[in-house]
Amino acid sequence: MTSAITAPRFDPWRTHAVRVARKTPEVPGVFTCDLAIQEATVASTYRFAPGQFNMLYIPGLGEIAISICDDPQSRGSVAHTIRIAGNVTHALSELAVGSTLGLRGPFGVGWPIDEYRGRDLVLVAGGIGLAPLRPLICHLLAHRQEFGEIHLIMGAREPSGLLYSAEYSAWQDGGLNVYPTVDRGDDSWPGHIGMVTAILDRLPLCRPAETVMMSCGPETMMWYAAQIAIDRGVRPESVYVSLERNMNCAIGLCGHCQFGPQFLCKDGPIFSYNRVASIMKVADL
Ligand SMILES: Cc1cc2nc3c(=O)[nH]c(=O)nc-3n(C[C@H](O)[C@H](O)[C@H](O)COP(=O)(O)OP(=O)(O)OC[C@H]3O[C@@H](n4cnc5c(N)ncnc54)[C@H](O)[C@@H]3O)c2cc1C
C-alpha cells in the first residue's frame, strides 16, 4: 500500500502560534529549530509534502521562507534547518527554547515523487540544500520498495559543513547509496574530495532514461548537475531543481518572487528543469 502525500486545504493568511521546542546546532552558522504548533486542532491536522516551505514570522522583524526539513510523518511539531543570513534568521537563532513565534504554511509545490514510483532516483544537494531534500529522504526510506536505485550525493566546502552527517549511515542502511563529498578534506576525512558534479559524472546509472534527478543547492551547482545528468541520458523533463528568491506573501499575489512567467512561491519552489532552464541563465532575475 502506498501513501499519497498531499497538503490539506488551509487559510494561507492565518499565522499559527508555534513554540520553540528544540534547537539543535548542525554545522557552523546553521541550526535546526523544532517548532511545536500550539493550537491542538492545527497541530493534529497540519500536514506537508516534502519540498514545501513555511513562512516564519517574528513580530517587529519580519517573515521569511524556510523549507520544512522534517519527516512528513511527524506530527505536532515541524522542523526547519536555518542558516544565519540576516535579521530574521539571526533573531531566530537567538530565540530560547519555549519562545513563541508565528508560522504560516505549508506553501509551494513539493517534489513530484508520486509520479516516479518504480524509477531510479538521483538526489543532489549542495550545503543547506540538503534541508528541503530531507523530508523526501524520509519518505523514500519509508517507501523504499517502491523505487529502483536511489543515489544521494551531497557536498559541502569541508567535512564540518556536511549537514545531518550523523544520519548518513542510517540512510545507507535503509537502502540509499550515499555519497558525501567535500571541496577540501582534512586528515580525518576518508571520503570523496571534489564537487558533487564530479560524483554525478561517474555515478553508475543503469537506466538513465528511467532516472529522475532532484537537486537543491546553489543555482550554478544545479545548472551544471542538470547538464551532466542530461548528457548522461536523463530526460530533461525528469530533472527537477528547487529555486529560492526573496518572497513575501507566499501565495502568488505580491510579485516579489516572480521568475519569468511564474511565481516561485506558488508555482515552485520546485520546478522541472525544462520549465526554468532558459531563465536560470538570465543574470539578476
Ligand atoms: C522557498 C524558500 C525556502 C527557503 N528555505 C530555507 C531554509 O530551509 N533554510 C534557510 O536557512 N534559508 C532558507 N531560505 C532562504 C531564507 O528565506 C533567507 O535566507 C531569509 O529570507 C533571510 O532572511 P534574513 O532576514 O535573516 O536575512 P536578510 O537580512 O533578509 O538577508 C541577508 C542576505 O541574504 C539575502 N537573501 C535574503 N533572502 C534571500 C533568499 N530568499 N534567497 C537568497 N538570498 C536571500 C539578502 O539579499 C542578503 O544578502 C529559503 C528561501 C526560499 C524562497
The ligand as an SDF file (V2000), in Angstrom:
LIG
                    3D

 53 58  0  0  0  0  0  0  0  0999 V2000
   11.2690   28.6580   -0.7900 C   0  0  0  0  0  0  0  0  0  0  0  0
   12.4270   29.0630    0.0900 C   0  0  0  0  0  0  0  0  0  0  0  0
   12.9240   28.1560    1.0040 C   0  0  0  0  0  0  0  0  0  0  0  0
   13.9850   28.5200    1.8300 C   0  0  0  0  0  0  0  0  0  0  0  0
   14.4370   27.5870    2.7210 N   0  0  0  0  0  0  0  0  0  0  0  0
   15.4410   27.9340    3.5510 C   0  0  0  0  0  0  0  0  0  0  0  0
   15.8960   27.0000    4.5320 C   0  0  0  0  0  0  0  0  0  0  0  0
   15.4210   25.8660    4.6370 O   0  0  0  0  0  0  0  0  0  0  0  0
   16.8610   27.4110    5.3680 N   0  0  0  0  0  0  0  0  0  0  0  0
   17.4450   28.6670    5.2760 C   0  0  0  0  0  0  0  0  0  0  0  0
   18.3320   28.9630    6.0660 O   0  0  0  0  0  0  0  0  0  0  0  0
   17.0390   29.5450    4.3530 N   0  0  0  0  0  0  0  0  0  0  0  0
   16.0440   29.2200    3.5020 C   0  0  0  0  0  0  0  0  0  0  0  0
   15.6130   30.1310    2.5770 N   0  0  0  0  0  0  0  0  0  0  0  0
   16.2920   31.4350    2.4850 C   0  0  0  0  0  0  0  0  0  0  0  0
   15.7440   32.3680    3.5480 C   0  0  0  0  0  0  0  0  0  0  0  0
   14.3800   32.6770    3.2820 O   0  0  0  0  0  0  0  0  0  0  0  0
   16.5820   33.6360    3.5440 C   0  0  0  0  0  0  0  0  0  0  0  0
   17.9080   33.3380    3.9190 O   0  0  0  0  0  0  0  0  0  0  0  0
   15.9950   34.5960    4.5450 C   0  0  0  0  0  0  0  0  0  0  0  0
   14.9340   35.2610    3.9130 O   0  0  0  0  0  0  0  0  0  0  0  0
   17.0000   35.5700    5.0670 C   0  0  0  0  0  0  0  0  0  0  0  0
   16.3090   36.4030    5.9690 O   0  0  0  0  0  0  0  0  0  0  0  0
   17.0930   37.3430    6.9730 P   0  0  0  0  0  0  0  0  0  0  0  0
   16.1440   38.4110    7.4590 O   0  0  0  0  0  0  0  0  0  0  0  0
   17.7840   36.5440    8.0020 O   0  0  0  0  0  0  0  0  0  0  0  0
   18.2020   37.9680    6.0440 O   0  0  0  0  0  0  0  0  0  0  0  0
   18.1430   39.3210    5.1830 P   0  0  0  0  0  0  0  0  0  0  0  0
   18.6340   40.4130    6.0600 O   0  0  0  0  0  0  0  0  0  0  0  0
   16.8230   39.4860    4.5170 O   0  0  0  0  0  0  0  0  0  0  0  0
   19.2000   38.9330    4.0540 O   0  0  0  0  0  0  0  0  0  0  0  0
   20.5350   38.5370    4.3270 C   0  0  0  0  0  0  0  0  0  0  0  0
   21.1870   38.2210    2.9920 C   0  0  0  0  0  0  0  0  0  0  0  0
   20.5290   37.1060    2.3720 O   0  0  0  0  0  0  0  0  0  0  0  0
   19.9930   37.5130    1.1000 C   0  0  0  0  0  0  0  0  0  0  0  0
   18.6810   36.8620    0.9670 N   0  0  0  0  0  0  0  0  0  0  0  0
   17.5670   37.1290    1.6470 C   0  0  0  0  0  0  0  0  0  0  0  0
   16.5710   36.3140    1.2670 N   0  0  0  0  0  0  0  0  0  0  0  0
   17.0830   35.5070    0.3200 C   0  0  0  0  0  0  0  0  0  0  0  0
   16.5680   34.4500   -0.4640 C   0  0  0  0  0  0  0  0  0  0  0  0
   15.3020   34.0490   -0.3880 N   0  0  0  0  0  0  0  0  0  0  0  0
   17.4040   33.8390   -1.3150 N   0  0  0  0  0  0  0  0  0  0  0  0
   18.6660   34.2140   -1.4350 C   0  0  0  0  0  0  0  0  0  0  0  0
   19.2130   35.2150   -0.7210 N   0  0  0  0  0  0  0  0  0  0  0  0
   18.4370   35.8370    0.1360 C   0  0  0  0  0  0  0  0  0  0  0  0
   19.8810   39.0010    1.1560 C   0  0  0  0  0  0  0  0  0  0  0  0
   19.9360   39.5640   -0.1440 O   0  0  0  0  0  0  0  0  0  0  0  0
   21.0770   39.3720    1.9880 C   0  0  0  0  0  0  0  0  0  0  0  0
   22.2540   39.3610    1.2350 O   0  0  0  0  0  0  0  0  0  0  0  0
   14.5660   29.8040    1.7330 C   0  0  0  0  0  0  0  0  0  0  0  0
   14.0660   30.7110    0.8020 C   0  0  0  0  0  0  0  0  0  0  0  0
   13.0200   30.3540   -0.0150 C   0  0  0  0  0  0  0  0  0  0  0  0
   12.4900   31.3330   -1.0050 C   0  0  0  0  0  0  0  0  0  0  0  0
  1  2  1  0
  2  3  1  0
  2 52  2  0
  3  4  2  0
  4  5  1  0
  4 50  1  0
  5  6  2  0
  6  7  1  0
  6 13  1  0
  7  8  2  0
  7  9  1  0
  9 10  1  0
 10 11  2  0
 10 12  1  0
 12 13  2  0
 13 14  1  0
 14 15  1  0
 14 50  1  0
 15 16  1  0
 16 17  1  0
 16 18  1  0
 18 19  1  0
 18 20  1  0
 20 21  1  0
 20 22  1  0
 22 23  1  0
 23 24  1  0
 24 25  2  0
 24 26  1  0
 24 27  1  0
 27 28  1  0
 28 29  2  0
 28 30  1  0
 28 31  1  0
 31 32  1  0
 32 33  1  0
 33 34  1  0
 33 48  1  0
 34 35  1  0
 35 36  1  0
 35 46  1  0
 36 37  1  0
 36 45  1  0
 37 38  2  0
 38 39  1  0
 39 40  1  0
 39 45  2  0
 40 41  1  0
 40 42  2  0
 42 43  1  0
 43 44  2  0
 44 45  1  0
 46 47  1  0
 46 48  1  0
 48 49  1  0
 50 51  2  0
 51 52  1  0
 52 53  1  0
M  END
$$$$
